[in-house]
Amino acid sequence: MDVVYVCEWEKRPKSSYCPSVPLTCAWSCRNLVAFTTDLRNEDGNDLTHMVHILDTEHPWEVYSINSGHQEVITCLEWDQSGSRLLSADADGQIKCWRMKDHLANSWESAVGSTVEGDPIVALSWLHNGVKLALHVEKFGVSNFGDKFSRVKFSPSLTLFGGKPMEGWIAVTISGLVTVSLLKPSGQVLTSTESLCRLRCRVALADIAFTGGGNIVVATSDGSSSSPVQFYKVCVSVVNEKCKIDTEILPSLFMRCTTDLARKDKFPAVTHLKFLTRDMSEQVLLCASNQASSIVECWSLRKEGLPVNNIFQQLSPVVGDKPPMILKWRILSATTDLDRVSAVALPKLPISLTNTDLKVATDTKFYPGLALALAFHDGTVHLVHRLTLQTIAVFYSSPSQRPADEQGIKRQRTSSSLVHFKAMQLSWTSLALVGIDNHGKLSMLRVSPSMGHALDINTCLRHLLFLLEYCMVTGYDWWDILLHVQPGMVQNLVEKLHEEYMRQNAALQQVLSTRIVAMKASLCKLSPSTVPRVCDFYAKLFLIAISSTMKSLLRPHFMHTPDKSPGDRLSEICMKNTDAGIDNVMLKELKTEEFVLETSTLQLLQPLIQWVGDFVLYLLASVPNQGSPVRPGHSFLRDGASLGMLRELMVVFRIWGLLKPSCLPVYMATSDTQDNMIILFRLLTKLWLCCQDENHITEPDDSLIDECCLLPSQLLIPGMDWLPVNDGIITKLQNKQPIRLQFGKPPLLMGHSLTAQFDPFTRSPGQHKIDHLRRLHLGVCPTEECKTCTRCGCVTMLSSPNKSTALKQWEQRWTKNCLCGGLWRKMPMAYS
């Protein structure tokens, strides 16, 4: 466990800045981190309660929101999609924040609810019924459905047809539970109910969900001598009104209070957490005094009810089994620790069967099995979630590291150290973010083995398993890339492709673009594989263009045929190996299915031009195909992509008969040659060499000779391969922590990424381009633009087109970029 980067605020007067008390943070599945701070106004009396949201790839570009909360913010909670955030304060106000125009640095509060004057102590989104289980014992199984099985789990509330109803639940300090439901119409239904008839103060609370759709709330009044109470909450909608029913469940007393020798040693309960949100049977408790803490893990179990012999004949018996009751039993407890300042729980839904636990222990796979405890002396311990045994320790300063590293004893220091007041583990548990008592953000790298030495094959297997999990769930995999070394990239890409090819055809189609984006992000991490990044982004763009162009084709007759025109085009081009484009076009294709309005064809010209330029570039690269450092190398042996280009050339040829100006424009030495015929003929010959991926042949000499002549016949275009990406992930290879400052982009951080990409990226002074619309924007664009948080792709924020066909293309990128990354708004004149 080591520090990746530290990001701190610009030096401010102590009178104007102070961390929130309590300070809260939350980490979304899209790797967005939200946390709170307070700003004191100039008069020194009032506080402005701020919510800060940042992307872990660009931590310096923090988006700060004046939350409008009148009291200190007590809770932050992301939804399952990572696109909405709940904030609650000490005045009972709850706000729901969502991305404005799907931009990660533009947020607005759309709806909310209020329990006036009653501080919120726990907050959660209602469960949507989606739950996976990761089976570590099935590392070697090829089927993703076996590795990541769907667990039967009911949503907290459903609409007509079984669709989960969205909303949130909160617990207040006075013992009230409030539920707000978001109806599809936008209306909010809110209801409030007491947890029990005898209301009492709730200092700490947490919320979990059961597989049957119920909600479990755990509460404590803050005193270790009082019981920790549990309640079952059922939510329903009756006559368009939200109804809440509550029921008392078995409670528990912390074991440290039942020990007479230590009864009064830990007077306060400082942390109360369910180990996971969808497992209400396990709870973590921490009791503290001014100097030390103790942590206990409890489990809810079914036990037989002991019956006296006198009543055994009269007691109700089901079969041969005695009556069963629910009872809390302690799983494990720590010895006396330094005072705990923050707790971070794992979000990875790892299976806890005996077989899975044994395999995880044997292979040292700890993500999902370790939780983090931060202490006031500045250290962070990763402990096993069931046994509470320490797995790894992080020391905030070298002076704390004990001489004997094997014995994990800490040196006590008298001076006050910087310690984390809030922590969160990432969704794969491979990274940890902490906010300290000065408001500084630290990002820590947490290895899957938690520091245990492993052979390279086991390390690769761990990372591959988590990459597959992100590919199946759609979660962002930035935190996994923190652990990928340049020497691992080639093996990871190959193994990822092998596992992908073992899946059934339907699943491959669903994951087709996600795996290409994942390969591209991996190849960025090694200088030797950077040219392949260009190929992967080009493939993503080509797949998108092909599916969009085919979707524009319409059957000539009203009745729907067995196959769409796009599918029929693919089938005909696969069977017809004729090198003449007009022969393919006229023999079997129904050209009336390709008829579009001429205005639409003209608007599609920039995309058509990109395909034409790309075909010319690839064919001109055939003589140099032995050089893998040249972009486009992998396409020369990719029969599927070449077949896709061939289909598009046929479509463009037909469209050229309707609107000649929509065709690609080439700078040729002769006006008499038909460039489309030449390129299609050469492309077909190249495609025939790799049509069967199991028997790829080398291009013959005649094809190479003809491709060698292309530069003398046509001007070979320069391709805009990659946008300029200023992300931090490629600068973390040397494992040295980087110091950053909020609001200021880093000028010099290790080796420059731009140096690696010099042959393939546009320099900052050149004309800017809209990478999705393929439009030139000039050196200093006047249009508002947005850029991808992952690949750096740039496109205009608002559409200049009114055509339905172009809107269909642009709507593909409304929420996410080509690579699946989120959008962020750029300054007006970006450089």
C-alpha positions, 0 to 999 in steps of 0.5 A: 500500500503506497501513496499515488498522489496527494492533492491539496488546496491553495494556501488560504488564511486559517480564518476562511477555511476549515474542514467539515465536522463531520467530514464525509466522502463517497466514491462512485462506480465511475471513479468520481469522488465527492467530499465536503469542506466548509468555507468561512465567509468574510465576516467570519460568522457564517459557513458555506458548506461545499461539496467537491466532485472530482474525477480520479484521473484529473484530481486537480480539476475539482468541481466545487458546488455551493450546496445551499445546505444551511447546516453541516453536511453529514452524509454523501451517497452515490447511486448505482450508476454513479451519475447521481449524488445525495447530500444530507445535512444536520438540518434534515435537508436532503438534496439529489444532485445530477449531472447537467448535460451529462457533464462530470464537472457540471451538477445541479440539484433537481429534487430533494426532501426535508425533515425540518430541524432533524439532523440526518445520520444515515442515508442510502439509495433504495436497492435496485435488485441487482446483485452479483457474486464473485466466485474466486474459486472459479478463477479458471472457468471460461464462462463469465456467468459462472465467475460472476453469478447473479444473486436472487435479490428483490428491489426495495420497491417495484413499479408496474411490471417489476421495474425497480422504483428509485428513491432514498431512505434516511434516518434522523437523530430523533429516531425517524425514518424518512423515505422519498420515492421518485416517480417516473413523472418526476414527482417525489413521494415522501413519508416519515415514520418513527422507528419504534413507539418509544423514540430515542436519540440516534447518534449513529445509524446505518442502512442495509437491504435483505434479499426479500426487498426489506430494509434493515436499520441499525442504530446506537445512541452513542453509548457503549453501555446501551444496546445497538438496536435493529429495525426492519423497514418495509416500504410500499405505495398505497393509493399513490402514497408512500407507506412505511411499516417498521418492526423491531429486530433482535438487538445486541450489547458490545462485548467490551461492555460485558467484560467487567474488567473493561466495562467503562474503558470504551464509553462511546460507540464511534462507528456503526457499519454494516459490512456491505449494503446488501448483507444485513447479517454482519455489522461492524462496531467500534467503541472508543475513548480519548486515546484508544478503540476496540473493533468488533464484528457481529453476525446474525444467525438462526439458532434453535430455541432451547425448550425445557424438558417439561414443555418439550411435549407441548412446544410446536415442532416443525418436523423434527426441528426445534423452533428457531430464533435470530440471535447476534453472535460475535465473530471476532474482536480486536485487541486495544488499538489506537483511536480509530478516526475513519472506517472504509468498507469494501464494495466488491461483492465477493462470495463468502463460501468456505471454498471461495474463502479458502481459494482467496486465502491460498492465492492471496486475493484480498479485494472485497475481503479487507476493510480499512481502519484509519487511526489518529496516529496517521496509520491505516490498517487493512484488516480481514472483514471476518477475522479482523486480523491485520493484513497490511499497514500504511504509515503516513511518515517514515518515523512511524515505521517500526524497526521490526517490520514483521511485528506490526507494532506502531510507535506512539508519538506525542505530537498531533499527526495528520490523520484521515477523517474520512475514507473510501475504498474503490469499487474493486478495492484496489485504491483508497482515498482519504481526506485528512484533518486539513482537507487534503486528499490522498490517493493510495494504491492497494495491491490485490495481495495486500503487499504479499509477494506473488509470482507474476502469473498470479498477479496477472490472474488477479488483475485479469479477474477484476478487469473481467468484472468491470467489463461485465458490470460496466464499472470504470477500471481506472483503479485497476490500471494503477497496478499494471506495469509496462511489462504486464500490458502485452500479457493482459491484453492477450489473456483478456482477448482469449477470455472474451473469445470463449464467451457466447456470441450474444455476450461478445456482441454486448461487450464488443466495444467495452473490451476494445476500450479496455485494451486501449487503456491498457496499451497506453501504459507501455511505450511499446504498445502505444501504436496499438492504442491508435488502432483500438480507437480507430476500431471503436470509431469504425464500429460506430460508423458502420452500425450508424450507416447501416441503420440508415438503410430502410427496406423498400417495401412496408413489410419487414423482411427476415433480415435488415438491409444492413444484415443482407449487405454484410452477407452479400459482401462476405459471399461475393469476393469480386474485386470490382465494386460495381459488380458487387453493387449491381449483382445482388444488392437492392439499390432502392434500399440505400436511397437517402435525402441528398441533404442528409448525405452531404451532412454525412460527408465528414464521416464518409471522408474519414473512412475513405482516408483510413482505407487509403492510409491502410493500403499505403501501409501494406508495404511496411506491415512488418513494422508493428510500431506503425499505427494501423498495423493490426488492421492489416490482419483483421479480417472483420474490420477490413470486411466492415470497411469493404461494406462501407465502400459499397454503401458510399459508392451507391450514395455517390450516385445520388449525391456525388459530392458526398464521396471521399475527396482525394488529391490525385495525380490523374483526373481520369482514374476512378479512385473508389474502384482502385481502393476497393480492388486493393482492399478486397485483395487484402481482405481475402488474405485474412478472411479466415482468421485461422489461415491468414496468408501474406499479401502477394507481391502484386498487391504489395507492388500496387500499394507501393504505387499509391503514394505516387497516385494519391496524396496519403492523408495524415490521420489524427490518431489520438487526442491529447490526453493530460490524465495522470494514470500514465505518469504513475509508473515510477511509483513516486507520489505526485503532489498536486494542487486543486485548481491548478493543472500540473506542469511537470510530472515525471516523464511527459505523456506527450513525448510518447505520443508525438508521432500520433497526436496533434501538437497544441498549436495546431488546428483543433478537431471535433473527433466525433463529428470530424469537423475542424474547429480552428486553432482557438475554437469559439464553440463550447466543447467537452472532452472525455475524462479518459481518452481526451476525445473532444467534441462540440457541446451543442449540435450544429446539425438539425438532420435526423441522421446526424442527431442519431449519430450524436445521440450515441455520445450524449452520456459517454464517450466512444471509450465509455468515459464521462464527459467534462466541459472545457474552457472556451479557448482550450489549448 
